[in-house]
Every structure is written in structure tokens, then in C-alpha cells.
Amino acid sequence: TKLVRKPGGALLTWNPQPGLIYQAQISTDLRNWVNLGGPRFAADYSDSVLVGGNALSYYRVLRLR
């Protein structure tokens, strides 16, 4: 995973395996996680989600199936 800064906010990017489903999440304390949007179907080898500009957060991407 990588955080890419853009003028409109930051993008969380990752390299999924096509055909699988992933869920991006955000946390401020590494204990409580909140979904960033809904599950994402990987149609290609790259995906990203806009996460905004909060620099005091942690991000993770879960493979659901």
C-alpha cells in the first residue's frame, strides 16, 4: 500500500489480485477501524481510494475473498 498526495486529498493505492474483493479501512488508534466506502472488486492489478487529507490516520486494505 502507498499513500499518494494529490491537490484534492490523498489516494490510498495498492496492488490487488484481479478477481478478488478488497476493503480499505481507516483508523486513528489502530484498534477501531472504519470502512472507506464499500468492498471493491479488483478488475486490474492496481486500485486506489480517495482518503482525504487527514495525516493522523492509519490505513489498511483487507482481502475479503
C-alpha positions as CSV (number, residue, x, y, z in Angstrom):
1,T,0.0,0.0,0.0
2,K,1.0,3.6,-0.6
3,L,-0.4,7.0,0.2
4,V,-0.1,9.4,-2.8
5,R,-0.7,13.1,-2.1
6,K,-2.8,14.9,-4.7
7,P,-4.2,18.5,-4.8
8,G,-7.7,17.3,-3.8
9,G,-6.5,15.0,-1.0
10,A,-4.6,11.7,-0.7
11,L,-5.1,8.4,-2.5
12,L,-4.6,5.1,-0.8
13,T,-3.2,2.8,-3.5
14,W,-2.5,-0.9,-3.6
15,N,-1.8,-3.8,-5.9
16,P,-4.7,-6.2,-5.8
17,Q,-5.0,-9.6,-7.4
18,P,-7.6,-9.3,-10.2
19,G,-10.9,-11.2,-9.4
20,L,-10.6,-10.8,-5.6
21,I,-12.6,-8.4,-3.4
22,Y,-10.9,-5.9,-1.0
23,Q,-11.9,-3.4,1.7
24,A,-10.0,-0.3,2.5
25,Q,-10.2,0.9,6.2
26,I,-9.1,3.8,8.3
27,S,-8.2,4.1,12.0
28,T,-6.8,6.8,14.3
29,D,-5.8,4.4,17.1
30,L,-5.0,1.0,15.4
31,R,-7.9,-0.6,17.4
32,N,-11.0,0.8,15.9
33,W,-11.3,0.5,12.1
34,V,-13.9,2.1,9.8
35,N,-14.6,1.1,6.2
36,L,-13.7,3.6,3.5
37,G,-16.6,3.0,1.1
38,G,-17.8,-0.4,0.3
39,P,-16.0,-3.6,-0.8
40,R,-14.0,-3.2,-4.1
41,F,-13.8,-5.8,-6.8
42,A,-10.3,-5.9,-8.3
43,A,-10.6,-5.7,-12.1
44,D,-6.9,-4.9,-12.6
45,Y,-3.6,-5.0,-10.8
46,S,-3.9,-1.5,-9.4
47,D,-6.6,0.2,-7.3
48,S,-7.0,3.3,-5.2
49,V,-9.5,5.1,-3.0
50,L,-9.6,8.8,-2.0
51,V,-8.9,9.1,1.7
52,G,-8.8,12.9,2.1
53,G,-6.2,14.9,3.9
54,N,-6.1,13.6,7.5
55,A,-2.4,12.9,8.2
56,L,-3.0,11.5,11.6
57,S,-4.7,8.3,10.4
58,Y,-3.7,4.7,9.7
59,Y,-4.9,2.8,6.7
60,R,-5.1,-0.9,5.8
61,V,-6.6,-3.0,3.0
62,L,-8.2,-6.3,3.7
63,R,-8.7,-9.1,1.2
64,L,-12.3,-10.2,1.7
65,R,-12.2,-13.1,-0.9
